């Protein structure tokens, strides 16, 4: 008999390799937003996308066009850590641009949006990292619990390559899970319509 505990959301990691070129930045931003929404951290999506834009732009400008880089997202219970790895050992410089200059503000934006940030040298270059705090409210905890359930369920009903961030996979998995729950409720002698009505009532109350 399996026992499941959802007292604490599971740490999550996403690794996004990309080529340092302007055409890649928009796709990288979309991928970051999709992951954060899935993790129940959509409140950080705007800040995270802005940070990604600045860090990726710095790689393009200072490391080189088409150079290989990797963005790593690590989600903990109450914060998001972002790391951008590149193959240059040169640390970013603190610039003080004039008010009419359009560039040179990447680190200022990073410092303004994050709780803490820094640079660490790696075996192949460096990583610029930052951490964004996020209080764990009830809604985000529910989303993270549901994500854990969906990921476990998806392994049983879908191919290993299928990702929940793909909308068709998500819709099909969610539909199958709800269908299985309806059958389970019926087998327990419970009224599925009554349970669904109660869940809808709680959902509307929390959304309000």
Helices and strands as residue ranges (DSSP letters): E 12-19, H 22-38, G 42-44, H 45-58, I 59-63, E 68-75, E 79-86, H 106-113, E 116-121, E 126-133, H 138-157, H 167-187, H 192-207
